Amino acid sequence: EQGEDDDGEAAAGNRLAHLLGLLGVNNVLVVVSRYFGGVKLGPSRFKYINQAARDALEIGGFVDSPDRGKRPKR
């Protein structure tokens, strides 16, 4: 079963669900929390929300990191 709840952050839950679909991630719960720190982020907030989710999925080993397997540049 698939679902999402953005708890007032309009469209954020749907965008995270879309990201999980694109990455082919199943049977995973992703929670991203954001609080208002006084700066309005506008539409760019989705970039940060998706990046936080992707970073968590990479750290958890659910998706490959783009850097994995690459040698550091000298």
Phi, psi and omega in degrees: 000143181238142179199170178204156176214124182261000175042045175096346176272080190315124174080352183295317180297318179295321179292323176293319177298321178296317178300315179298322177295316179297323181278351180070030182268127180234156176058041180227139174255126177242126177238124175241125180252137179224138175237154182281118181256016178100350180245123177281124183269343181063208182296339181292347179300329180293326177299316181289321178296313179296321181293321177298317179295314181297317178300316179297320179294323178292314180298322180284353179081017180276337176221155178283142175283143177298338182272348184296130177088353179268145177274144178296144177283143180257000000 
